[in-house]
Amino acid sequence: MNDKKRRDLKEAYSHLEIAYGLASKVLDQEQDSLDNVPESFRDTDKYEEMEDKFDSLDEVVQMIDDSMGLLEEIM
C-alpha cells in the first residue's frame, strides 16, 4: 500500500471517529430518555418504538467501532 492510500485510509478513520463520537453521544442521550420514561408508559407502542430505535443506533455505534478496528489493522 502506498502513502497516498494510507493517507486516504487515515482520513476515512478520522471521519469514522467523528461519526462514532456523535452517534455515541446521541445513544447516551437516548438511553437517558428511555430511563426517564415513566413506568406507566413503558408498555406503549411509542416506548417500544423508542427501544427499537435505540437498539438500531447501538448497532450502528458498534459497527462504526468495528470498522475503525479493521481500518487500524489495515493501516
Secondary structure, DSSP 8 states (H G I E B T S, - for coil): --HHHHHHHHHHHHHHHHHHHHHHHHHHHHHHHHHTS-GGGTTSHHHHHHHHHHHHHHHHHHHHHHHHHHHHHH-
